[in-house]
């Protein structure tokens, strides 16, 4: 980890991207709103970010802090990162080629196309799209914008921690969904042990859980309802030492837990979240994490790229 991803570098990245990203709001609730015991509950509504997810922060950090070649940029994504890179590329006037697997949701594919990127659907999982994107880099000379294992990506996502710490300074615990780990890595680097950071993963895609057990990033299962956002096969090398240092532990949730949380967010708070974005709340609703009396808990709602057609279903 060294000195590459820390509070100073995250704050510097925040200064670069500040005029391009939204300060997303927080919603102050109580555990009782969801049928839980009474405790302070803060939702960080990152699904209201440009392009519908937190990924836009990391995309802006990449395209504003790195030199873009004439060939443009390329990204592999389960969906949201591709949406974000397509959006940011259009904003800065760069060409973008996005590779996504067949598991990517129609809502995300539609948004990528809508932002004018060259979209290629290839393979069944994120790893297939990543391999195709790497081949394109060699062929074209385009700038690769990695979804989670790139310094600028982690710095951009870390600005959420910086922002949330100012909005909700008394948080004891923050629940964060985990896919490749760029989000939790950046946030954990900002908090640096000043709050308890808990990673939440689908049982069908326990990437960080398996890495922490093994002591290194390892291949894990890549299934489940949130496979388009939380199933990259393995966590990134850059985030892993940050997780070892600052992530308290991980919890696993089922697809049914995620569906329940997705609907609970809508019915209780009129918050629309895609499956992966509801994972963190599902850890509370399914009692996979039980707050102590008086504990102040934050939950990151990471994205909202879904549609009325598939909302609440696989």
C-alpha positions in Angstrom: 0.0 0.0 0.0 2.9 2.4 0.8 2.0 6.0 0.5 0.1 5.7 -2.7 -3.4 5.4 -1.3 -3.9 7.4 1.9 -5.8 10.4 3.2 -3.5 12.9 1.6 -3.7 11.3 -1.9 -7.4 10.8 -1.5 -7.9 14.5 -0.6 -5.8 15.5 -3.6 -7.9 13.3 -5.9 -11.0 14.9 -4.4 -9.7 18.3 -5.3 -9.3 17.1 -8.9 -12.7 15.6 -9.4 -14.8 17.9 -7.1 -16.3 20.0 -9.9 -17.3 16.9 -11.9 -19.0 14.7 -9.2 -22.0 15.1 -7.0 -21.8 15.3 -3.2 -24.3 12.5 -2.6 -26.6 12.9 0.3 -27.1 10.8 3.5 -30.4 9.7 4.9 -30.7 9.5 8.7 -32.9 6.6 9.8 -33.2 4.3 12.7 -33.0 0.5 12.9 -36.7 0.5 14.0 -37.6 1.7 10.5 -36.6 -1.7 9.2 -38.1 -3.7 12.1 -34.7 -3.9 13.9 -33.8 -2.8 17.4 -33.3 0.9 17.8 -29.9 2.2 16.6 -28.7 5.1 14.5 -28.6 4.2 10.8 -27.2 6.4 8.1 -27.6 5.5 4.4 -25.0 7.0 2.0 -26.9 7.4 -1.2 -24.3 6.9 -3.8 -26.8 5.6 -6.3 -27.6 9.3 -6.9 -24.1 9.9 -8.3 -23.7 10.8 -12.0 -24.2 7.6 -14.1 -26.0 5.9 -11.2 -23.2 4.6 -9.0 -20.0 5.3 -7.0 -17.9 4.1 -10.0 -18.1 7.6 -11.6 -15.7 8.9 -8.9 -13.0 6.5 -9.8 -13.6 7.0 -13.5 -13.1 10.7 -13.3 -10.0 10.2 -11.2 -8.5 8.1 -13.9 -9.4 10.2 -16.9 -8.5 13.5 -15.2 -5.3 12.3 -13.5 -3.8 10.2 -16.3 -2.9 11.1 -19.9 -5.5 9.9 -22.4 -4.0 8.7 -25.7 -5.5 9.3 -29.1 -6.9 5.8 -29.1 -9.0 6.7 -26.1 -9.9 4.6 -23.1 -11.0 1.0 -22.6 -12.6 -0.7 -19.6 -13.9 -4.1 -18.6 -16.9 -4.1 -16.4 -19.8 -6.1 -15.0 -21.8 -3.0 -15.8 -21.5 0.0 -13.5 -17.8 0.7 -14.1 -18.6 0.6 -17.9 -21.5 3.0 -17.4 -19.2 5.3 -15.5 -16.3 5.2 -17.9 -18.7 5.8 -20.8 -20.2 8.8 -19.1 -16.9 10.3 -18.0 -15.3 9.8 -21.5 -18.2 11.7 -23.0 -17.8 14.5 -20.5 -14.1 14.9 -21.3 -14.3 14.3 -25.0 -12.5 10.9 -25.2 -13.3 7.8 -27.1 -14.3 4.8 -25.0 -14.6 1.1 -25.7 -16.3 -1.0 -23.0 -16.3 -4.8 -22.7 -19.0 -6.4 -20.6 -20.0 -10.0 -20.0 -23.4 -11.5 -20.8 -24.3 -11.3 -17.1 -24.4 -7.5 -17.3 -28.0 -6.2 -16.8 -29.9 -4.7 -19.7 -30.3 -1.5 -17.8 -26.5 -1.1 -17.6 -25.9 -2.1 -21.2 -28.5 0.4 -22.3 -26.8 3.2 -20.3 -23.4 2.4 -21.8 -24.7 2.6 -25.3 -26.6 5.7 -24.4 -23.4 7.5 -23.4 -22.0 6.8 -26.9 -19.3 4.2 -26.0 -18.4 1.4 -28.3 -19.8 -1.6 -26.4 -18.7 -5.2 -26.8 -20.5 -8.0 -25.0 -18.2 -11.0 -24.5 -18.1 -14.1 -22.3 -20.2 -15.0 -19.3 -18.3 -13.3 -16.4 -16.2 -10.2 -15.7 -13.0 -12.1 -16.1 -13.9 -12.8 -19.7 -14.5 -9.1 -20.4 -11.3 -8.2 -18.7 -9.3 -10.6 -20.9 -10.9 -9.1 -24.0 -10.2 -5.5 -22.8 -6.5 -6.4 -22.2 -6.2 -7.7 -25.7 -7.7 -4.5 -27.0 -5.1 -2.4 -25.1 -2.3 -4.3 -26.8 -3.9 -3.9 -30.2 -5.0 -0.3 -30.0 -2.8 1.5 -27.4 -5.9 2.7 -25.5 -5.7 3.6 -21.8 -6.9 0.8 -19.6 -9.2 2.0 -16.8 -9.4 -0.8 -14.3 -12.6 -1.3 -12.4 -10.9 -1.8 -9.0 -7.1 -2.5 -9.2 -5.8 0.9 -10.3 -4.4 3.6 -7.9 -6.6 6.3 -9.3 -9.7 4.1 -9.1 -9.1 3.5 -5.4 -8.4 7.2 -4.8 -11.6 8.2 -6.5 -13.7 5.7 -4.5 -11.9 6.9 -1.3 -13.5 10.3 -1.7 -16.7 8.7 -0.5 -15.1 8.0 2.8 -13.8 11.6 3.0 -17.3 12.9 2.2 -19.2 10.6 4.5 -16.8 11.3 7.4 -17.8 15.0 7.1 -21.5 14.3 6.7 -21.8 11.7 9.5 -18.7 12.2 11.8 -20.0 10.0 14.6 -20.3 6.7 12.7 -18.9 3.8 14.6 -19.3 1.2 11.8 -19.7 1.3 8.1 -21.0 -1.6 6.0 -19.7 -1.6 2.5 -20.5 -4.0 -0.4 -17.5 -5.8 -1.9 -16.8 -6.9 -5.5 -13.2 -6.4 -6.6 -12.6 -4.2 -3.5 -11.9 -0.8 -5.0 -14.7 0.7 -3.1 -14.0 -0.8 0.3 -10.2 -0.3 -0.2 -10.5 3.4 -0.9 -13.0 4.0 2.0 -10.9 1.9 4.4 -7.8 3.9 3.4 -9.6 7.1 4.3 -11.0 5.9 7.7 -7.7 4.2 8.5 -9.1 2.5 11.6 -11.1 5.4 12.9 -14.3 3.5 12.2 -15.1 -0.2 12.0 -15.3 -1.1 8.3 -17.2 -4.3 7.4 -17.3 -5.9 4.0 -20.5 -7.5 2.8 -20.4 -10.1 0.0 -22.8 -12.5 -1.6 -22.4 -16.1 -0.5 -22.1 -16.9 -4.2 -19.1 -14.5 -4.6 -17.0 -14.4 -1.5 -13.9 -12.7 -3.0 -12.6 -10.8 0.0 -13.6 -13.4 2.5 -11.6 -16.1 0.6 -8.6 -13.7 0.2 -8.5 -12.9 3.9 -8.6 -16.6 4.7 -5.8 -17.3 2.3 -3.7 -14.3 3.1 -3.7 -13.2 -0.5 -6.1 -12.5 -3.4 -7.4 -15.9 -4.7 -10.0 -17.0 -7.2 -13.5 -17.3 -5.7 -17.0 -18.3 -7.0 -18.7 -15.7 -9.3 -22.4 -16.3 -9.1 -25.5 -14.9 -7.5 -28.1 -12.2 -8.1 -25.4 -9.5 -7.9 -23.0 -11.1 -10.3 -22.9 -8.1 -12.5 -21.4 -5.9 -9.7 -20.1 -8.1 -6.9 -18.5 -11.1 -8.6 -15.1 -10.3 -10.3 -13.5 -13.7 -9.3 -10.8 -12.1 -7.1 -10.1 -8.9 -5.3 -7.4 -6.5 -6.4 -3.8 -6.6 -5.4 -3.7 -2.9 -4.5 -6.7 -3.0 -2.1 -5.7 -6.2 -0.3 -3.1 -4.9 2.1 -5.5 -2.0 2.9 -8.2 -4.6 3.7 -5.8 -6.6 5.9 -4.9 -3.4 7.8 -8.3 -1.7 8.1 -11.2 -4.0 7.3 -12.5 -5.4 10.5 -14.1 -8.5 8.9 -16.5 -9.6 6.2 -20.0 -11.1 6.3 -21.8 -13.2 3.7 -25.4 -12.7 2.6 -27.7 -14.8 0.5 -29.5 -13.8 -2.7 -32.8 -13.9 -0.8 -31.3 -11.6 1.8 -30.3 -9.1 -1.0 -33.7 -9.3 -2.6 -35.4 -8.6 0.7 -33.1 -5.6 1.4 -33.7 -4.2 -2.1 -37.5 -4.2 -1.5 -37.1 -2.9 2.1 -35.1 0.1 0.8 -37.9 0.9 -1.6 -40.8 0.3 0.7 -39.3 2.0 3.8 -37.3 4.9 2.2 -38.3 5.0 -1.4 -34.7 4.3 -2.3 -34.1 2.4 -5.6 -31.1 0.2 -5.4 -29.7 -2.5 -7.7 -29.0 -5.9 -6.1 -25.3 -5.3 -5.3 -26.2 -1.9 -3.8 -28.6 -3.5 -1.4 -26.1 -6.0 -0.1 -24.8 -3.9 2.7 -28.2 -3.3 4.2 -29.1 -7.0 3.8 -26.3 -7.8 6.4 -28.4 -5.9 9.0 -31.8 -7.1 8.0 -30.6 -10.8 7.9 -28.8 -10.3 11.3 -25.5 -11.2 9.7 -24.2 -8.1 11.5 -26.0 -7.1 14.8 -25.1 -3.6 16.1 -24.4 -3.1 19.8 -26.6 -0.9 21.9 -26.0 2.7 21.0 -23.9 1.9 18.0 -24.0 4.3 15.0 -24.1 2.4 11.8 -23.6 3.6 8.2 -24.6 1.6 5.1 -23.4 2.4 1.6 -26.0 2.2 -1.1 -23.6 2.0 -4.0 -25.7 2.1 -7.2 -29.1 2.3 -8.7 -28.8 1.1 -12.3 -31.8 -1.1 -12.4 -35.3 -0.9 -14.0 -38.9 -1.3 -13.0 -38.9 -4.5 -15.0 -36.2 -6.3 -13.0 -36.4 -4.4 -9.8 -36.6 -6.8 -6.9 -36.0 -9.9 -9.0 -33.1 -11.8 -10.4 
